[in-house]
């Protein structure tokens, strides 16, 4: 089925999917008008690219969610002008369908499927093939017209291209008149939807059909799945038997009778996780008996509905941008999101990985972004769907201010990196202080007890009790934990201070020797190249690091 359904169809789908409902933004009427217009124009641009050039700018999941967002905003701000309906940009085409293409309503979940089934009998299920819809007209068994879906009433003339597609019969085995509706799809081998997703299959077919001339090799990559025969035999069983005689065995094999929700769910899961010759985006439920053709409309019928697979991508709004500074000075932008469901998980934030990537995308609160799950677990930014009309200014940290040797003491702007240094120092990669975690260090810093990396060595129970949440017993435990650090070996102390990695096993066991090493001495050690040698020289020559070493020597720590 075509992804671009009529506007009211998607409005209906929102009603069927309350979990996708969007809260009304706190906008003025003027801003609402500007935001709605911007989204409408973006949708119109996606439509134009798809229908005129065969380019799919976004996935079907994102497109549908964006259109749902538009209708939700229009309901929130009925007085706002939307700058025209985006559907106007979609070229329907000059050729009239002999029978309208109806589209499909979407069932949101198992409860909706159960309600749909309970009022019907003689129900059949098919995979919802992820391709482009087509009407094929046969007269006396010969293909005379092929029409794209368009707006359901009119479409583009695809006859010349269809005649070049081997999977579309130019002549049927029987000299009959027939109107067949189906999906032109990318032919795939053992495609598993749960693993590979749509793999761009639909957009590829759309692009091929938009060409002036369809080459033989391209035509050979296109398959046909017939999903309906308007005006065919009255019952589904008879229609399938007749389609089998006409050579459409794939349709027969993949159309199965169902009575209960459990059966539908079983086929849906099987086709989602098992091999198929095409990409799918759900299943279609069809009632075997339909009303006469003159009652059909270019709108979702009562006798068929779709239950889509869980979306692999989600559209969500950015609520805020946070820049986290790690122990080594690496700046990681974190986007805080309006919560969104994806693959059964609620996603509230996504990391961008690097400050350079944030500058590349320039994401700010109010922007609408697309996210997916990497490895089904880690949220990942796929791109920016569109930007808010009003975008607040953001001042990210200056990358030049943060590096492997910055923030060894607490100063303005260093709060985050300094705290990360303390967490590393007391954690399993450092001194492994028992019972000392991020919350402990945060309390000590906020109380003004720790402003240098080693201040905690001099704290007694009385001083510790000045920190929020630390009582007499906790203070005693912390003094005991801090005392264990004095017996830690010299290499572990170096790791706790943040020595560049890669040479710990080969280091001499005292600071005095290491502080005299030059670049050549470091480079002579096994596994140390020029870059690591330079990092070691910088570390041991840094004045703040040298001051920490003197402080440890005065505290009687072995090796210093």
Residue pairs with C-beta under 8 A, 6 or more apart in sequence:
1 103
1 104
1 128
1 129
1 133
1 149
1 183
1 284
1 306
2 101
2 103
2 132
2 133
2 149
3 60
3 63
3 64
3 202
4 47
4 50
4 51
4 63
4 87
4 90
5 103
5 104
5 300
6 87
6 103
6 151
6 152
6 298
6 299
7 67
7 71
7 85
7 87
8 299
9 103
9 105
9 299
9 300
10 64
10 67
10 68
10 71
11 71
12 105
12 300
13 64
13 68
13 105
13 106
13 108
14 20
14 21
14 68
14 71
14 72
16 105
16 106
16 107
16 108
16 112
17 68
17 106
17 108
17 109
18 108
19 108
19 109
19 341
20 65
20 68
20 108
21 72
22 68
22 69
22 72
22 73
23 338
24 72
24 73
24 76
24 77
25 32
25 35
25 73
25 76
27 35
27 77
29 77
29 79
29 80
31 389
31 390
32 73
32 76
32 77
32 80
33 77
33 80
33 81
33 82
34 389
34 390
35 73
35 388
35 389
36 70
36 73
36 74
36 77
36 80
36 81
36 82
36 83
37 81
37 82
37 83
38 386
38 389
39 66
39 69
39 70
39 73
39 386
40 70
40 82
40 83
40 84
40 85
40 86
41 83
41 86
42 66
42 385
42 386
43 63
43 66
43 67
43 70
43 86
44 84
44 86
44 88
44 89
45 57
45 89
46 57
46 58
46 63
46 66
47 86
47 87
47 89
47 90
48 89
48 90
49 55
49 56
49 57
50 56
50 57
50 203
50 206
51 90
51 91
51 210
52 91
52 210
53 207
53 210
54 203
54 206
54 207
54 208
54 209
54 210
54 211
55 203
55 206
55 207
56 200
56 202
56 203
56 206
56 207
58 66
58 370
58 385
59 198
59 312
59 313
59 370
60 130
60 198
60 202
60 281
61 311
61 312
61 313
61 314
61 315
62 313
62 314
62 315
62 370
62 385
65 311
65 314
65 315
66 315
66 368
66 385
66 386
67 86
69 315
69 368
70 82
70 86
73 80
74 80
74 82
87 151
90 150
90 151
91 150
91 156
92 150
92 151
92 153
92 154
92 155
93 147
93 148
93 150
93 154
93 155
93 156
93 157
94 154
94 156
94 157
95 145
95 147
95 154
95 155
95 156
95 157
96 153
96 154
97 135
97 147
97 150
97 152
97 153
97 154
97 155
98 135
98 137
98 179
99 135
99 179
99 181
99 230
99 231
99 293
99 296
100 152
100 153
100 296
100 297
100 298
101 133
101 135
101 149
101 150
101 152
101 155
101 181
101 298
102 152
102 296
102 297
102 298
102 299
102 300
102 301
102 304
103 152
103 298
103 299
103 300
104 284
104 300
104 304
104 305
104 306
105 300
105 305
105 306
106 305
106 306
106 307
106 308
107 113
107 116
107 285
107 305
107 306
107 307
110 261
110 265
112 307
113 261
113 264
113 265
113 285
113 307
114 261
116 285
116 305
117 123
117 258
117 259
117 260
117 261
117 264
117 285
120 287
120 303
121 259
121 287
122 235
122 236
122 257
122 287
122 288
122 289
123 257
123 258
123 259
123 285
123 286
123 287
123 288
124 236
124 255
124 256
124 257
124 258
124 285
124 286
124 287
124 288
125 255
125 256
125 258
125 263
125 264
125 267
125 268
125 283
125 284
125 285
125 286
126 227
126 251
126 254
126 255
126 256
126 283
126 284
126 286
127 254
127 271
127 276
127 278
127 280
127 282
127 283
127 284
128 280
128 281
128 282
128 283
128 284
128 306
128 308
129 183
129 185
129 225
129 227
129 278
129 279
129 280
130 183
130 185
130 198
130 201
130 202
130 278
130 279
130 280
130 281
131 183
131 184
131 185
131 186
131 201
131 202
131 205
131 223
131 225
131 278
131 279
132 148
132 149
132 183
132 184
132 185
132 202
132 205
132 206
132 209
133 148
133 149
133 181
133 182
133 183
133 184
134 146
134 147
134 148
134 149
134 158
134 162
134 181
134 182
134 183
134 184
134 224
135 145
135 146
135 147
135 149
135 155
135 179
135 180
135 181
136 143
136 145
136 146
136 162
136 168
136 179
136 180
136 181
136 182
136 226
137 143
137 144
137 145
137 146
137 147
137 178
137 179
138 144
138 172
138 176
138 177
138 178
138 179
138 180
139 177
140 175
140 176
140 177
141 171
141 172
141 173
141 174
141 175
141 176
142 170
142 171
142 172
143 159
143 162
143 163
143 168
143 169
143 170
143 171
144 159
145 157
145 159
146 157
146 158
146 159
146 161
146 162
146 163
146 168
147 155
147 156
147 157
147 158
147 159
148 155
148 156
148 158
148 209
149 155
150 156
151 298
152 298
152 299
153 298
158 209
160 214
161 208
161 209
161 211
161 214
161 219
162 168
163 170
164 214
164 216
164 219
165 184
165 214
165 219
165 220
165 222
165 224
166 219
166 220
167 187
167 222
167 223
167 224
168 184
168 224
169 246
169 247
172 178
172 246
172 247
173 245
173 246
173 247
174 245
174 246
178 229
178 231
178 232
178 246
179 229
179 230
179 231
180 226
180 228
180 229
181 226
181 227
181 228
181 229
181 230
182 224
182 225
182 226
182 227
182 228
182 251
183 224
183 225
183 227
183 278
184 205
184 209
184 222
184 223
184 224
185 201
185 202
185 205
185 222
185 223
185 224
185 225
185 278
185 279
186 199
186 201
186 202
186 204
186 205
186 221
186 222
186 223
186 278
186 279
187 220
187 221
187 222
187 223
187 277
187 278
188 199
188 201
188 276
188 277
188 278
188 279
189 277
190 275
190 276
191 199
191 275
191 276
191 277
191 278
191 279
192 273
192 274
192 275
192 276
193 271
193 272
193 273
193 276
193 279
193 280
193 281
193 309
194 272
194 273
196 279
197 279
197 312
198 279
198 281
198 312
199 279
201 278
201 279
202 279
204 221
205 222
208 214
208 218
208 219
208 221
208 222
211 218
223 277
223 278
224 248
225 250
225 251
225 254
225 278
226 243
226 248
226 251
227 251
227 284
227 286
228 286
229 239
229 242
229 243
230 293
230 296
231 293
232 239
232 242
232 243
233 239
233 241
233 242
234 289
235 288
235 289
236 255
236 257
236 286
236 288
236 289
237 288
240 251
240 252
240 255
241 252
243 251
243 252
244 252
250 277
254 271
254 276
255 286
256 267
258 264
258 267
258 285
264 283
264 285
264 307
267 283
268 282
268 283
268 307
268 309
271 280
271 283
272 280
272 309
280 309
281 308
281 309
282 306
282 307
282 308
282 309
283 306
283 307
284 304
284 305
284 306
285 304
285 305
285 306
285 307
286 303
286 304
287 303
287 304
289 303
290 301
290 303
291 303
310 342
310 343
310 344
311 342
312 342
312 343
312 372
312 373
313 342
313 370
313 371
313 372
313 382
314 340
314 341
314 342
314 347
314 370
314 371
314 372
315 340
315 368
315 369
315 370
315 385
316 337
316 338
316 339
316 340
316 347
316 368
316 369
316 371
317 337
317 338
317 366
317 367
317 368
317 369
318 335
318 336
318 337
318 363
318 364
318 365
318 366
318 367
318 368
318 369
319 336
319 337
319 338
319 365
320 335
320 336
320 365
321 333
321 334
321 335
321 336
321 358
321 363
321 364
321 365
321 394
322 333
322 334
322 335
322 336
323 331
323 332
323 333
323 334
323 355
323 358
323 396
323 397
324 331
324 332
324 333
324 334
324 416
325 331
325 332
325 397
325 402
325 407
325 416
325 417
325 420
326 332
326 417
326 420
327 417
327 420
327 421
327 423
327 424
327 498
328 403
328 404
328 498
329 402
329 403
329 404
329 406
329 407
329 417
330 354
330 402
331 354
331 355
331 396
331 397
331 399
331 402
332 351
332 352
332 353
332 354
332 355
333 351
333 352
333 353
333 354
333 355
333 357
333 358
333 363
333 396
334 349
334 350
334 351
334 352
335 349
335 350
335 351
335 352
335 363
335 369
335 381
336 348
336 349
337 347
337 348
337 349
337 350
337 369
337 371
339 346
339 347
339 348
340 346
340 347
340 371
341 347
342 371
342 372
342 373
342 379
343 373
343 376
345 373
347 371
347 379
349 379
350 369
350 371
350 379
350 380
350 381
351 379
352 358
352 361
352 363
352 381
355 396
355 397
355 399
358 396
359 396
361 381
361 383
361 384
363 369
363 384
364 387
364 388
364 391
364 392
364 394
365 388
365 391
365 392
366 387
366 388
366 390
366 391
366 392
367 384
367 386
367 387
367 388
367 391
368 384
368 385
368 386
368 387
368 388
369 381
369 382
369 383
369 384
369 385
370 381
370 382
370 383
370 384
370 385
371 379
371 380
371 381
371 382
372 379
372 380
372 382
373 379
373 380
374 380
397 413
401 413
402 417
404 498
404 500
404 535
404 538
404 539
405 538
405 539
405 542
405 544
405 545
406 414
406 417
407 414
407 417
407 418
407 421
408 418
408 421
408 452
408 453
408 542
408 544
408 545
408 548
409 418
409 451
409 452
409 453
409 544
410 418
410 445
410 450
410 451
410 452
415 445
418 445
418 453
419 438
419 441
419 442
419 445
421 453
421 498
422 441
422 445
422 450
422 453
423 437
423 438
423 441
424 430
424 496
424 498
425 431
425 453
425 496
425 497
426 432
426 433
426 436
426 437
426 440
426 441
426 496
427 437
429 495
429 496
430 492
430 495
430 496
431 484
431 485
431 488
431 492
431 493
431 496
433 481
433 482
433 484
433 485
434 481
434 484
435 477
435 478
435 481
436 478
436 481
436 482
439 469
440 470
440 478
441 450
443 467
443 468
443 469
443 470
444 450
444 456
444 459
444 464
444 467
445 451
446 467
446 468
447 466
447 467
447 468
449 455
449 456
449 459
449 463
449 464
449 466
449 467
450 456
450 459
452 551
453 497
453 548
454 548
454 551
454 552
454 555
456 482
457 482
457 485
457 486
457 555
459 478
459 479
459 482
460 479
461 472
461 475
461 476
461 479
462 475
464 470
464 474
464 475
464 478
464 479
465 471
465 472
465 475
470 478
486 555
486 556
486 557
488 496
488 557
489 558
489 559
490 509
490 510
490 511
490 558
490 559
490 560
491 504
491 505
491 507
491 509
493 552
493 557
493 559
493 560
494 504
494 507
495 504
497 545
497 548
498 539
499 536
499 539
500 532
500 535
500 536
500 539
502 527
502 528
502 532
503 522
503 525
503 527
503 528
503 532
503 536
506 525
506 526
506 527
507 514
508 514
509 559
510 559
510 560
511 549
511 553
511 559
511 560
514 540
515 540
515 541
515 546
515 549
517 536
517 537
517 540
518 537
519 530
519 533
519 534
519 537
520 533
522 528
522 532
522 533
522 536
522 537
523 529
523 530
523 533
528 536
539 545
540 546
549 560
550 560
552 560
553 560
